[in-house]
Amino acid sequence: MKPTIHALFLILLTFSCAGLFAQDKKSKSKSPPPVNDEAAIRATIEKETKAFFEIDQKTWASLWVHEPYAFWSFADTTDVNSFSGWEDISKGFNNYFKTSKPSTANIKRDWHHIKIQGNMAYIRFTQQVTDDSNRPPQAEVRVMEKVNGEWRIVCVSVIAVQKDNEPVR
């Protein structure tokens, strides 16, 4: 009789587990699919760059975290510039947005790394801007923060890639 009780117990356990798995699948299918953070991060970076080149200051600013810890930097063979904090970044770009004309530059990116940790992300890519200015490729880093479910830029670091990656002195 003991084998029958064990067999009955195993059968009941099997049906119970099957019912739990079926219920779990139903609850998963009712919830919305998770947002693809990598795709959202790439879209935000692309939108920010497009707004920058199209001289759309309102859209460009909307994609940034407006906090004192925001940071922007750019370096090439002619100069190094940086702004610390959203207020300085915003003020620093006011003249650019007032005096520049929209560009129809073609922008190509090679994505190297996207590392997401909770509500923060580290992104590294190479960007090539093709227009009439003959610029070198740019090694770029973004740090982003998820605010109210939306990825926003915290830090931009851009360095013009030199020929053969040789330091210029």
Buried (B, 14 or more C-beta within 10 A) or exposed (E): EEEEEEEEEEEEEEEEEEEEEEEEEEEEEEEEEEEEBBEBBBEBBEBBBBBBBBBBBEEBBBBBBBEEEBBBBBBBEEEEEBBBBBEBBBEBBEEEBEEEEEBEBEBEBEBEEBEBEEEEBBBBBBBBBEEEEEBBBBBBBBBBBBEEEEBBBBBBBBBBBBEEEEEEE
